[in-house]
């Protein structure tokens, strides 16, 4: 769980910094929706009682508690994660392994989220439809790809792509009560030619 959060923070921070930090919560009139019918700030036990997907594990450590399940989003197999701080739900995500069908899976998720939440607010990186979408971020074969964000008055949703060696992962990230910039405070990584586009 901690490694996953560090990687997510690195990916978002690599894409955000100057322009995304200016995107404050109050810029949207819309409220971040519940995650899978679970209200934000719910306790770990409340999530356990509500979630019907196949249970995988519970994690406690480093000031974070997390629950993981196996389920689906938009017909794609996913690991479903709930993260808690002080026993309140603050972050959730779907994690999809997409090695062979990256563009098709990205398009499926983009259209699914667009139908739910409308036009996204921001895109970072190259369009997922381009021939080459990956930007190397470390000497350890970590790459970031296109990411799209929907901004709400109490958080954000991101469709984030990453590649480690040849494994491609898509993450649909829901973050409550924090801006994109605050999520990555102090984790800035500047990348040349990594463009931020406001839709």
C-alpha positions as CSV (number, residue, x, y, z in Angstrom):
1,X,0.0,0.0,0.0
2,X,2.7,2.5,0.9
3,X,4.7,1.7,-2.2
4,X,1.5,2.1,-4.3
5,X,0.9,5.6,-2.7
6,X,4.6,6.6,-3.3
7,X,4.4,5.6,-6.9
8,X,1.0,7.4,-7.4
9,X,2.4,10.5,-5.7
10,X,5.5,10.4,-8.0
11,X,3.3,10.0,-11.1
12,X,1.0,12.8,-10.3
13,X,3.7,15.1,-9.1
14,X,5.7,14.5,-12.2
15,X,2.7,15.7,-14.2
16,X,1.4,18.5,-12.1
17,X,3.3,21.1,-10.1
18,X,2.9,24.6,-11.4
19,X,-0.3,24.5,-13.4
20,X,-2.1,21.9,-11.4
21,X,-1.4,23.5,-8.0
22,X,-3.3,26.5,-9.3
23,X,-6.4,24.3,-9.7
24,X,-8.0,24.8,-6.3
25,X,-11.0,22.9,-4.9
26,X,-13.3,25.9,-5.1
27,X,-12.8,26.1,-8.9
28,X,-15.6,23.5,-9.3
29,X,-19.2,23.7,-8.3
30,X,-19.5,19.8,-8.3
31,X,-19.0,17.6,-5.4
32,X,-16.8,14.5,-5.5
33,X,-19.2,11.5,-5.7
34,X,-19.2,8.6,-3.2
35,X,-16.9,5.7,-4.1
36,X,-18.9,2.6,-4.8
37,X,-21.8,3.9,-2.7
38,X,-19.5,4.5,0.3
39,X,-19.5,8.0,1.8
40,X,-16.2,9.9,2.3
41,X,-15.0,9.9,5.9
42,X,-16.6,6.4,6.5
43,X,-14.8,4.2,9.0
44,X,-12.9,1.0,8.0
45,X,-15.7,-1.1,9.6
46,X,-18.4,0.8,7.7
47,X,-16.7,0.1,4.4
48,X,-16.3,-3.6,5.3
49,X,-20.1,-3.7,6.0
50,X,-21.0,-2.0,2.7
51,X,-18.5,-3.5,0.2
52,X,-19.7,-6.7,-1.6
53,X,-16.6,-7.4,-3.8
54,X,-14.2,-10.2,-3.0
55,X,-12.0,-9.3,0.0
56,X,-8.3,-9.5,-0.5
57,X,-6.5,-8.0,2.5
58,X,-6.2,-5.3,5.2
59,X,-3.1,-3.2,5.8
60,X,-2.1,-1.2,8.9
61,X,1.1,0.9,9.0
62,X,2.8,4.3,8.6
63,X,-0.3,6.1,9.8
64,X,-2.5,4.5,7.1
65,X,-5.0,1.7,7.1
66,X,-6.2,0.2,3.9
67,X,-8.6,-2.4,2.6
68,X,-8.3,-4.2,-0.7
69,X,-10.8,-6.1,-2.8
70,X,-11.1,-7.8,-6.2
71,X,-13.7,-6.5,-8.5
72,X,-14.4,-4.7,-11.8
73,X,-14.8,-1.2,-13.3
74,X,-16.3,-0.7,-16.7
75,X,-16.1,-4.5,-17.2
76,X,-12.3,-4.6,-16.5
77,X,-10.8,-6.7,-13.7
78,X,-9.4,-4.4,-11.0
79,X,-8.1,-4.3,-7.5
80,X,-10.2,-2.0,-5.4
81,X,-8.4,-0.1,-2.6
82,X,-9.8,2.0,0.2
83,X,-7.3,4.1,2.2
84,X,-8.0,5.6,5.7
85,X,-6.4,8.1,7.9
86,X,-7.6,8.4,11.5
87,X,-10.2,5.8,10.6
88,X,-11.8,8.0,8.0
89,X,-11.9,7.2,4.3
90,X,-9.8,9.7,2.4
91,X,-8.8,7.9,-0.8
92,X,-9.9,5.1,-3.0
93,X,-8.8,3.6,-6.3
94,X,-9.2,0.9,-9.0
95,X,-6.0,-0.6,-10.3
96,X,-6.1,-2.4,-13.6
97,X,-3.3,-4.4,-15.2
98,X,-3.4,-3.5,-18.9
99,X,-0.3,-4.9,-20.6
100,X,-1.8,-6.1,-24.0
101,X,-4.7,-3.7,-24.4
102,X,-3.5,-0.4,-23.1
103,X,-5.2,1.9,-25.6
104,X,-8.5,0.0,-25.6
105,X,-8.6,-0.2,-21.8
106,X,-7.7,3.5,-21.5
107,X,-10.4,4.4,-23.9
108,X,-12.9,2.2,-22.1
109,X,-12.1,3.9,-18.8
110,X,-12.0,7.4,-20.3
111,X,-15.5,6.9,-21.8
112,X,-16.9,5.3,-18.7
113,X,-15.7,8.1,-16.5
114,X,-16.7,10.8,-19.0
115,X,-20.2,9.4,-19.1
116,X,-20.4,9.6,-15.2
117,X,-18.6,12.9,-14.6
118,X,-18.6,14.8,-17.9
119,X,-15.7,16.4,-19.7
120,X,-12.4,16.2,-17.7
121,X,-10.7,19.4,-16.5
122,X,-7.1,18.6,-17.2
123,X,-4.9,16.2,-19.2
124,X,-1.2,15.7,-18.6
125,X,1.2,14.0,-21.0
126,X,0.6,12.9,-24.6
127,X,-2.8,11.7,-25.8
128,X,-3.3,8.0,-25.2
129,X,-4.1,7.6,-28.9
130,X,-0.5,8.7,-29.9
131,X,2.0,6.1,-31.1
132,X,4.4,6.8,-28.2
133,X,2.9,7.8,-24.9
134,X,5.6,6.8,-22.3
135,X,8.0,9.2,-20.6
136,X,10.8,7.6,-18.6
137,X,11.0,9.0,-15.1
138,X,13.7,6.9,-13.4
139,X,16.7,4.8,-14.3
140,X,14.7,1.8,-12.9
141,X,12.4,1.5,-15.9
142,X,9.6,3.5,-14.5
143,X,7.5,5.4,-17.1
144,X,4.5,7.7,-16.8
145,X,1.9,8.0,-19.6
146,X,-1.2,10.1,-20.2
147,X,-3.3,11.1,-17.2
148,X,-6.7,12.8,-17.1
149,X,-8.3,14.6,-14.1
150,X,-11.8,15.7,-13.1
151,X,-11.7,18.4,-10.4
152,X,-14.4,18.7,-7.7
153,X,-15.0,21.2,-4.9
154,X,-13.9,18.6,-2.4
155,X,-11.3,16.5,-4.2
156,X,-10.5,15.0,-7.6
157,X,-10.6,11.9,-9.8
158,X,-7.6,10.9,-11.9
159,X,-7.2,8.3,-14.7
160,X,-3.5,7.7,-14.5
161,X,-1.3,5.4,-16.6
162,X,2.1,4.0,-15.6
163,X,4.6,1.4,-16.9
164,X,7.2,-0.5,-14.9
165,X,9.5,-2.4,-17.3
166,X,6.8,-4.0,-19.5
167,X,3.9,-4.0,-17.0
168,X,1.3,-1.3,-17.7
169,X,-1.1,-0.3,-15.0
170,X,-4.1,2.0,-15.2
171,X,-5.3,3.6,-11.9
172,X,-8.6,5.4,-11.4
173,X,-7.9,7.4,-8.3
174,X,-10.5,9.2,-6.1
175,X,-9.1,11.6,-3.5
176,X,-11.3,13.4,-1.0
177,X,-10.9,16.9,0.4
178,X,-7.4,17.6,-1.2
179,X,-6.4,19.4,-4.3
180,X,-4.1,17.8,-6.9
181,X,-1.3,20.2,-5.9
182,X,-1.8,19.4,-2.1
183,X,-1.7,15.7,-2.8
184,X,1.8,16.1,-4.1
185,X,3.1,18.9,-1.9
186,X,6.9,18.6,-1.6
187,X,7.1,15.8,-4.2
188,X,7.7,18.0,-7.3
189,X,9.5,16.4,-10.3
190,X,9.8,18.5,-13.4
191,X,9.8,16.8,-16.7
192,X,10.6,18.5,-20.0
193,X,7.9,18.4,-22.7
194,X,5.3,17.1,-20.2
195,X,2.4,19.3,-21.2
196,X,-0.7,20.1,-19.1
197,X,-3.8,20.8,-21.1
198,X,-7.0,22.3,-19.8
199,X,-10.0,20.9,-21.5
